[in-house]
Amino acid sequence: MPGTTKKFTPEIDAELYEEFVAVAKQNRQSQRQVLEQALEFYLRNVVPSQHLVRPEVMDAFQQSVARNRDLLERLAK
C-alpha cells in the first residue's frame, strides 16, 4: 500500500456496513485494512475483467440473473 493516505466518508448500505464491521472484528483487522484490501481486489481483479465481455452481453446476463434470482437461489440449496 502507498505511504500516503486520503480520507473520505462514503455512505453505504447499513447491512453491508454491519457485515463489513463484523468481518474486520472477526479477522482482528482494522476496518481500514479490510476496506483497503477490498478496494485493491476490486480495482486489480474485477475492473479489468469487466472489459472482457461485451457490455450488451453482460447486460443480458445481469437481466437474466435478476429475472431468475429465486430459481437460482433454490438451485443453489
Secondary structure by P-SEA (a helix, b strand, c coil): cccbbbbbbbbccaaaaaaaaaaaaaacccaaaaaaaaaaaaaaccccccccccaaaaaaaaaaaaaaaaaaaaaac
